[in-house]
Amino acid sequence: MSKYCPYTLIQIAAVSLKQVSLRSSWSKLITTSLTICFLSTFLAVFVLCQSSEAAPLTSFTAPMTTLAQTTSDSEAVPSQPFATPSQSLAASPLPFDARLVDIRSINTKIALDIRYATTNNFLKGKVYPVARCVLRGAAARRLSQVQDDLAKSGLGLKVYDCYRPLSVQKQMWQIKPDPRYVANPAKGSRHNRGAAVDITLVDRNGKELEMPTGFDDFTEKAHRTYKGASTQAKKNSKQLEDAMKKYGFIPLATEWWHFDAPGWDKFSILDVGFGEIPS
């Protein structure tokens, strides 16, 4: 027989139930707290991920590799310029300096005698469908400044050639494979980049001034160092050279008529047809 009386047993049972109930309450409280903590953490992580996904990505611009200007007599040099899609070279989204533009849209006072749009050239054939002088915007702007400056002295510019498609360069090389006068198409010409111009001086009536030779004279007589030209021809050639250099153009040593625009090496070699370039 138990040593505890029924009353005592009832009291013990009540205390035991109370302790169990108390432990159960604490267990529920702990469980609830952990649940709230877990839900708060999950919500914070979810919000953070959503914010991260909505943030814009930072673009990366690769550095552009170009070559320094060269003083070589030949206009053909290897280069790794930035590549611009041919079909968008004349499109408005491009910066003006990189766009191909018609010189007549910049300055109508510049005279044109685009020889490769005629048969009056060393190829003895018409290789341009139209007589246009197209240049990169940066070169065209500088050439316009030269024209305006010369006009103060009653002189002006007449252009023989500007941008030249690479396909025409290949034809020239087949006929005259001499890098002193014609750039090897494997390397490209500065004309192919829209950054070179063949040019002469005219008076206020549009008459060409005397120069050491005619255009595309592939002899040493066309060299800037040639001493056998007439005094007047050398004077006129020097005046043209000085006018062009004043606005940054770089003279080619073997051709008195050829000048490169500064920064020519930043532009791609092109084979874009004249019909694709707006007037």
C-alpha positions as CSV (number, residue, x, y, z in Angstrom):
1,M,0.0,0.0,0.0
2,S,1.3,3.5,-0.9
3,K,2.7,5.6,1.8
4,Y,0.9,8.6,0.2
5,C,-2.7,9.3,0.8
6,P,-5.1,9.9,-2.1
7,Y,-5.2,13.6,-1.3
8,T,-1.5,13.9,-1.4
9,L,-1.3,11.9,-4.7
10,I,-3.8,14.3,-6.2
11,Q,-1.7,17.3,-5.1
12,I,1.4,15.7,-6.6
13,A,-0.4,15.0,-9.8
14,A,-1.7,18.6,-10.0
15,V,1.9,20.0,-9.5
16,S,3.2,17.7,-12.2
17,L,0.5,18.7,-14.7
18,K,1.3,22.4,-13.9
19,Q,5.0,21.8,-14.6
20,V,4.2,20.0,-17.8
21,S,1.9,22.8,-18.9
22,L,4.6,25.4,-18.0
23,R,7.2,23.6,-20.0
24,S,4.7,23.4,-23.0
25,S,4.1,27.1,-22.9
26,W,7.8,27.9,-23.0
27,S,8.2,25.4,-25.8
28,K,5.5,27.1,-27.8
29,L,7.0,30.6,-27.1
30,I,10.5,29.4,-28.3
31,T,9.0,27.8,-31.4
32,T,7.0,31.0,-32.2
33,S,10.1,33.2,-31.7
34,L,12.2,31.0,-34.0
35,T,9.5,31.0,-36.6
36,I,9.3,34.9,-36.6
37,C,13.1,35.2,-36.8
38,F,13.2,32.8,-39.7
39,L,10.5,34.6,-41.6
40,S,12.1,38.0,-41.0
41,T,15.5,36.7,-42.3
42,F,13.8,35.2,-45.4
43,L,12.0,38.4,-46.1
44,A,15.2,40.5,-45.8
45,V,17.1,38.2,-48.2
46,F,14.2,38.2,-50.7
47,V,14.1,42.1,-50.7
48,L,17.9,42.3,-51.1
49,C,17.8,39.9,-54.1
50,Q,15.1,41.8,-55.8
51,S,17.0,45.1,-55.4
52,S,20.2,43.5,-56.8
53,E,18.4,42.2,-59.9
54,A,16.9,45.6,-60.6
55,A,20.2,47.4,-60.4
56,P,21.7,48.4,-63.9
57,L,24.8,46.7,-65.0
58,T,27.9,48.8,-65.4
59,S,29.2,48.7,-69.0
60,F,32.8,48.1,-69.8
61,T,34.5,50.0,-72.5
62,A,37.6,48.4,-73.9
63,P,40.5,50.8,-74.5
64,M,41.0,51.8,-78.1
65,T,44.4,50.9,-79.6
66,T,45.8,53.2,-82.2
67,L,49.1,53.9,-83.8
68,A,51.0,57.1,-83.4
69,Q,51.3,59.3,-86.6
70,T,54.2,58.4,-88.8
71,T,56.5,60.6,-90.9
72,S,57.2,57.8,-93.3
73,D,57.3,58.8,-97.0
74,S,54.8,56.0,-97.8
75,E,51.2,56.5,-96.9
76,A,50.6,52.8,-96.3
77,V,51.1,51.6,-92.7
78,P,49.7,48.8,-90.7
79,S,47.1,49.8,-88.1
80,Q,44.7,48.4,-85.6
81,P,42.1,51.2,-85.4
82,F,38.6,50.8,-84.0
83,A,36.2,49.1,-86.4
84,T,33.1,50.9,-87.3
85,P,30.3,49.0,-89.2
86,S,30.4,50.1,-92.8
87,Q,26.7,50.5,-93.2
88,S,26.5,53.0,-90.4
89,L,29.4,55.3,-91.2
90,A,27.3,58.0,-92.5
91,A,24.5,57.6,-90.0
92,S,23.6,60.3,-87.6
93,P,24.2,58.3,-84.3
94,L,27.9,58.4,-85.1
95,P,29.9,61.4,-83.8
96,F,30.4,64.0,-86.5
97,D,34.2,63.5,-86.5
98,A,33.9,59.8,-87.4
99,R,31.0,60.2,-89.9
100,L,31.6,60.2,-93.7
101,V,30.3,63.6,-95.0
102,D,30.3,65.3,-98.4
103,I,32.6,68.3,-98.4
104,R,30.0,70.3,-100.4
105,S,27.7,70.0,-97.4
106,I,30.3,71.7,-95.3
107,N,31.8,74.3,-97.7
108,T,30.5,74.9,-101.2
109,K,33.4,77.1,-102.1
110,I,35.8,74.2,-102.4
111,A,36.2,73.3,-106.1
112,L,36.1,69.7,-107.3
113,D,38.0,67.9,-110.1
114,I,37.6,64.3,-108.9
115,R,39.9,62.7,-111.4
116,Y,38.9,59.1,-110.7
117,A,35.3,59.9,-111.8
118,T,36.8,60.7,-115.2
119,T,39.3,59.1,-117.6
120,N,41.9,61.8,-116.9
121,N,44.0,59.7,-114.5
122,F,46.8,57.2,-114.5
123,L,44.3,54.3,-114.6
124,K,42.9,55.7,-117.9
125,G,39.5,54.8,-116.8
126,K,36.5,56.0,-114.7
127,V,36.5,54.1,-111.4
128,Y,34.2,56.4,-109.4
129,P,30.5,56.5,-110.4
130,V,30.1,60.1,-109.2
131,A,32.4,63.1,-108.7
132,R,32.2,63.5,-104.9
133,C,34.7,64.5,-102.2
134,V,33.8,62.5,-99.1
135,L,35.8,62.8,-95.9
136,R,35.5,62.0,-92.2
137,G,33.8,64.9,-90.4
138,A,37.0,65.9,-88.6
139,A,39.0,66.2,-91.9
140,A,36.1,68.0,-93.7
141,R,35.9,70.6,-91.0
142,R,39.6,71.3,-91.1
143,L,39.6,71.5,-94.9
144,S,36.8,74.0,-94.7
145,Q,38.9,76.1,-92.4
146,V,41.8,76.0,-94.9
147,Q,39.5,77.2,-97.7
148,D,38.1,80.1,-95.6
149,D,41.6,81.1,-94.6
150,L,42.9,81.1,-98.2
151,A,39.8,83.1,-99.4
152,K,41.1,86.1,-97.5
153,S,44.1,86.1,-100.0
154,G,41.9,85.6,-103.1
155,L,42.8,81.9,-103.3
156,G,41.0,78.6,-102.9
157,L,41.2,74.9,-103.0
158,K,40.5,72.4,-105.7
159,V,40.2,68.7,-104.8
160,Y,41.4,65.8,-106.9
161,D,40.6,62.9,-104.6
162,C,39.3,62.3,-101.0
163,Y,37.8,59.1,-99.7
164,R,38.6,56.1,-101.9
165,P,37.0,52.7,-101.6
166,L,39.3,49.8,-101.0
167,S,38.2,48.1,-104.2
168,V,39.6,51.0,-106.2
169,Q,42.8,50.8,-104.2
170,K,43.2,47.3,-105.4
171,Q,42.9,48.4,-109.0
172,M,45.5,51.1,-108.5
173,W,47.9,48.6,-107.0
174,Q,47.6,46.2,-109.9
175,I,48.7,49.0,-112.3
176,K,51.2,50.8,-110.1
177,P,52.5,48.5,-107.3
178,D,54.9,51.2,-105.9
179,P,54.4,52.0,-102.2
180,R,56.0,55.4,-102.7
181,Y,52.9,56.5,-104.6
182,V,50.2,53.9,-104.2
183,A,49.4,52.2,-100.9
184,N,49.4,48.4,-100.8
185,P,45.7,47.4,-100.3
186,A,46.8,44.7,-97.9
187,K,47.7,47.5,-95.5
188,G,45.3,50.1,-96.8
189,S,45.6,53.8,-97.7
190,R,44.7,56.8,-95.7
191,H,42.3,57.6,-98.5
192,N,40.6,54.3,-97.7
193,R,39.9,55.7,-94.2
194,G,38.4,58.9,-95.5
195,A,41.2,60.8,-93.9
196,A,43.4,62.0,-96.8
197,V,43.0,64.5,-99.6
198,D,44.7,65.2,-102.9
199,I,44.5,69.0,-103.5
200,T,45.8,72.0,-105.3
201,L,45.4,75.8,-105.2
202,V,43.3,78.0,-107.5
203,D,43.0,81.7,-107.9
204,R,39.8,83.7,-107.4
205,N,38.7,82.8,-111.0
206,G,39.1,79.0,-110.3
207,K,42.3,78.7,-112.4
208,E,44.9,76.3,-111.0
209,L,48.2,77.8,-109.8
210,E,51.4,76.4,-111.3
211,M,52.7,73.4,-109.3
212,P,55.9,71.3,-109.8
213,T,54.0,68.6,-111.7
214,G,50.6,67.6,-112.7
215,F,48.4,65.4,-110.5
216,D,49.6,61.8,-110.1
217,D,53.0,62.4,-111.6
218,F,54.8,59.3,-110.2
219,T,58.3,60.7,-110.5
220,E,60.8,62.4,-108.2
221,K,59.6,65.8,-109.7
222,A,56.5,65.5,-107.5
223,H,58.6,65.1,-104.3
224,R,58.6,68.1,-102.0
225,T,62.4,68.1,-101.9
226,Y,62.7,68.4,-105.7
227,K,64.7,71.5,-106.6
228,G,64.2,71.5,-110.4
229,A,60.7,73.1,-110.5
230,S,60.3,76.7,-111.4
231,T,60.5,79.4,-108.7
232,Q,56.8,80.1,-109.0
233,A,55.8,76.4,-108.8
234,K,57.9,75.9,-105.7
235,K,56.4,79.0,-104.1
236,N,52.9,77.9,-104.8
237,S,53.5,74.4,-103.5
238,K,55.0,75.8,-100.3
239,Q,52.0,78.1,-99.9
240,L,49.6,75.2,-100.2
241,E,51.7,73.1,-97.8
242,D,51.8,76.0,-95.2
243,A,48.1,76.6,-95.5
244,M,47.3,72.9,-94.9
245,K,49.8,72.4,-92.1
246,K,48.3,75.4,-90.3
247,Y,45.2,73.4,-89.7
248,G,47.0,70.2,-88.8
249,F,47.2,68.4,-92.1
250,I,50.3,66.3,-92.7
251,P,52.1,66.5,-96.1
252,L,53.2,63.4,-97.9
253,A,56.9,63.7,-98.9
254,T,56.6,62.1,-102.3
255,E,53.4,63.9,-103.5
256,W,53.1,67.7,-103.3
257,W,49.2,67.3,-103.6
258,H,48.7,64.7,-100.9
259,F,47.8,65.6,-97.2
260,D,46.7,63.4,-94.3
261,A,44.3,64.6,-91.7
262,P,45.6,64.4,-88.1
263,G,44.4,61.3,-86.3
264,W,43.9,59.4,-89.6
265,D,45.1,56.2,-87.9
266,K,42.0,56.2,-85.6
267,F,39.7,55.4,-88.6
268,S,38.9,52.1,-90.2
269,I,39.7,51.1,-93.7
270,L,36.5,51.1,-95.8
271,D,35.0,49.8,-99.0
272,V,31.7,51.7,-98.8
273,G,30.1,52.7,-102.1
274,F,29.5,56.4,-102.7
275,G,25.8,55.7,-103.1
276,E,25.6,54.6,-99.5
277,I,26.9,58.0,-98.3
278,P,24.4,60.8,-97.9
279,S,25.0,64.0,-99.9
